[in-house]
Every structure is written in structure tokens, then in C-alpha cells.
Amino acid sequence: MKIAFIGLGNMGKPMARNLLKAGHALTVYDLTAEPVEAQCAAGAAAAASAADAARVAEVVITMLPSSPHVREAYTTANGVLAAAQRDALLLDCSTIDPHTARAVAALAAERGNAMLDAPVSGGTGGAEAATLTFMVGGDPGAFERAKPVLASMGKNFVHCGASGNGQVAKICNNMLLAISMIGTAEAMMLGAKLGIDPKLLAGIINTSSGRCWSSDTYNPYPGVIQTAPASRYYTGGFGAELMLKDLGLAVDAARAAKQPVALGGLAQQLYQMMNARGDGGKDFSAIINLFSGNVS
Amino acid sequence: MKIAFIGLGNMGKPMARNLLKAGHALTVYDLTAEPVEAQCAAGAAAAASAADAARVAEVVITMLPSSPHVREAYTTANGVLAAAQRDALLLDCSTIDPHTARAVAALAAERGNAMLDAPVSGGTGGAEAATLTFMVGGDPGAFERAKPVLASMGKNFVHCGASGNGQVAKICNNMLLAISMIGTAEAMMLGAKLGIDPKLLAGIINTSSGRCWSSDTYNPYPGVIQTAPASRYYTGGFGAELMLKDLGLAVDAARAAKQPVALGGLAQQLYQMMNARGDGGKDFSAIINLFSGNVS
């Protein structure tokens, strides 16, 4: 298929490479030259703008850092909507706010283009291994059309309902993830301070009602789970900066909907505290260090 | 075995009954007459005080509402320690603060009595069905001696280390449970408000990193899990008042240890808000109603 790929950052680069590997004809666009040159060396064609990339594409994929980038890439004079073919499928894999996702998809629909929001989970590791999970919002028929393309970049595709719901699913899951992680950190540190062995405590929690992914798979206390970032000085994994971005989207969406998120709001503040201490580059489970001076 | 059972409340009553059923000789004591009479009709003997109950017992079991009750039942002139036989095993199944548990166990040790803290989970349903889980702190030898008695009242016995650690495990687990439950409630309500189907959202969370017992087993959104209290108007289950008690113990223990519990502290306030609204008798998952006027 002829695919336009716009946005060659940490995630976009390996995703585009996997599309090339799968035999698709790729035209790429990015504001910086280096990643464009790298993709061209691997067989892609370079475009001069988002519009230029989209012009002959059957599928347009965007992977951008935030809502304003997505709005600009689609809706300006040099944007995707100004040039895309009538039957081109538009697929935004960025994580942005649901409101913007719905607004841009509505503009696309006015032009006759089906557009899906399809934010991912799985990180750069998942992008490289083509094992990403896509949470997809939009028309079910468009979702079916997207599947073969998504299959070159990931392993799981979940249809979440109407336009914007991919974003809703992602920010709700990640807000709960942040809350569970901080809760696990607080419980583990409190238990350790009160004298219980952290591995023993984790074992009890993991067979009880406190069990969660943050306790049984990704425990933030060093040494409890050997494969978790906590056991390698909080390197790799899911960066605290990215968690802070997702919490910002959740809290903003909640504010727009006048929907209270009490623990979600405090979780955002705690991740801001972690970032303010200069720890935004560490794995998000390093939030446990807010609760102790000496576990890492 | 000759067992003294002190404290015949909602939990103590069915636990004592199961000990009688298992063929143990029971002497019971409680401040109110009615439950004592009921146990006597079922074959127990009545005692005039905690000391009187303990005098000839091989095992003394207490199931009391709070730390001061436990301190009084053991350490006053009419208390267990004034009368218990030298080799009697003392087993406190109350949920109290770890500091009191350790202090009373230390007094017992001075008299030569092994004492275990053994708070339970499983609620009145688990007490009646003899399927309780016991989290036990204290000497490993005493834990082995206690097992046959525990087996008449429950199904799982977890040794959590030294004295007080049963309480530590319970309050840490339940603090994390409260945080996960509120986080799940916030995520579910935010998602619903933003337009995603609650069952679909729960399904996505339950196969993602937000998964927790509160989302996959006890989801607070009505209709998501048919067997959960949310699907029967928040009746049955684990009362919000009891969760508030456990959060109080966790936050107090954290304060005594100067250990921060940011989400734990806010969780306590939110359960106090729920109780102030008159909803303390509902299942603790009804906390979701703080985040919406109309889901139940």
C-alpha cells in the first residue's frame, strides 16, 4: 500500500521502519532532516510537507507529540486534509486529548475522509518489536480497513467505539495506572518502614484485594521483581515525563467535562514533583523515591 | 482443645460457632449478654470476665473492635494476662494498630506467653463459611501451634514475620485497595462522561496496565460485573465504615513512622466524605457515587 508517515520521533521511527519491512511504499515527512534521511536510506521517499506526503497515499499515519501538532499537521494549508485523496484512510497514532481528536476527525469527515484515533501502548520497545497495542476510536468499517496496516506495527487492536474513544481509553487506563503505581509505592514503603519484608508484603498483596499490575508485574520496590525497572535503577520502561503528559491529558479532559478526579489530580502533582526534582527521564515507577531517600 | 473466645461481635460470633462445630471446648466472654447466651445454647460455657475465660484455656482468641479494647482485654486486672496459663497461646484476630499489637505481645512475652496478631480478611461471609484469610505476625513456632485452631475458622494462613507484621500486611493491603478502588471509580466515571461504554473500558483496563482487583473483580460501576456489590445497589461486601477504620490505622501508623502516604491520606478523606454523607453502611465500592450523582 502507499502510506504517508508523518512524525518520525522515538516512536514514529521504528513504526515507519516496520511498515517498510512489511513491503509498503512509504513517503515520510518530519520537521527535522536526520530521521527523514535515515528512512530514505531504508527505502522511503521524502516529502516537503504533510500535504505533499499525503497527496498520493492510500493511508496517512501521523505520530506526533501533542494536540497542537496534530491540529497543524491536518488542518493548515500545508496539512493532510488540504491534499489527501477522497478515499484515503487517516490514522492518528498520537496520544492527544479526545476533544481535539474528535474535532479533527469531524473536519476529515466533512471532506469525506475516514479518520481513526489510534493511540498506542507498549513504548519504544513495542514499536521496535512491532508488538504495540492500538486503542482505536472511529467508524468500525474504517477500523477493519486499518487492521492490515496496524498489523505491520503491532499485535493488539482494540476498537473502543466512536471517534475519540481510543484517546479516552488510553488516558483513563494510564490515569488508573499512575494512581495504582503511587498507591503501590506508598504501601510498599509504609510496610518496609513498619518492619515487614518487602518481598513478603508484595506476595501477600498479590494474592489479596490490593493486587494490581503495579504490584505484581512492575513493583516499584527494588529487588521485588527482577525484571522490573526498579531492579535496574529505574532505567528503561515508561518514562515519568510521558506519564506526566498522559496525566495532564486526563486532568484536562476531566476539567473540560467538569468531572472530578481527586486521586488523579494528586497523582499529576506528584509526577510534577518528581519531574521538578529532575527525575523525569527515569521510569515512572521511580515515583517511589518521593516516599523515601534511600531505596534506589 | 480448651479455647477461650473473647469478643462476640459480627465476626466473633460465626468464628466461635465454627470452633464449637469443630469440637473444641469453648468458654466465651463478651460485654453484652445476648451473643454469650446464644453461644451457650450452642454448647459454650460463659465466663464473667476476660481473665475468667482465659484461666483454664490452652488457646485464647480475641476478636475486638479497636486497639483500646485489645489493650484492656489483655492488660487490666480482669484481663487475659492476669490469668492465662503459662503455656497458653494468645491469638488476637482484631484489626488494630501494629504498635499496640507489638506492645501487648511484648507484655505477654514477659509472662512467658506466646502471642500472635492474626487479623483477618474475608468479612462476615468468610467468617460464616470458615474461609477467612489470616495474616499472622509473631514467633514461627507459635504460628505452627495456631494452625489447627485457625483451620477451624479459615482457609489461608500467611506468616508475615515478627510480631505486629500481620497488622502491617493488612493495613498496607487495605490502603492500596482503597486507593485502587477510588482510582478505578475515577477512571470509570471519567471514561463514561467522555463517552466510552463502561463495560468496554473495564475490558480494556483489565487487559492493560491499569488492571487491578478493584477493576477486574469488584468493579464499582453498576452492571460491569454482575456478582459485584455495584450490581446490587452496593449492599453486602465490605462496608465503607470498615474501610475507613483501616485507612485510619494506616494513616496513623504512617504518621507515627513519619512516612508520607499522599494518596492514602486523600483516600481517608474521601471515605470520611462518604461516611459524612451517611453512606458508611454501603459497600466500599459505592465511593464511586462521590464522583457522580446518578450511577446508583
Interface residues (C-beta under 8 A of the other chain):
Chain A: P98 S121 T133 M135 V158 C160 G161 A162 G164 N165 V168 A169 I171 C172 N173 N174 M175 L176 L177 I179 S180 I182 G183 T184 E186 A187 M188 M189 L190 G191 K193 L194 G195 I196 D197 L200 L201 I204 I205 S208 S209 G210 R211 C212 W213 S214 S215 T217 Y218 A250 A253 A254 A257 Q259 P260 V261 A262 L263 G264 L266 A267 L270 L290 F291
Chain B: P98 S121 T133 M135 V158 C160 G161 A162 G164 N165 V168 A169 I171 C172 N173 N174 M175 L176 L177 I179 S180 I182 G183 T184 E186 A187 M188 M189 L190 G191 K193 L194 G195 I196 D197 L200 L201 I204 I205 S208 S209 G210 R211 C212 W213 S214 S215 T217 Y218 A250 A253 A254 A257 Q259 P260 V261 A262 L263 G264 L266 A267 L270 L290 F291
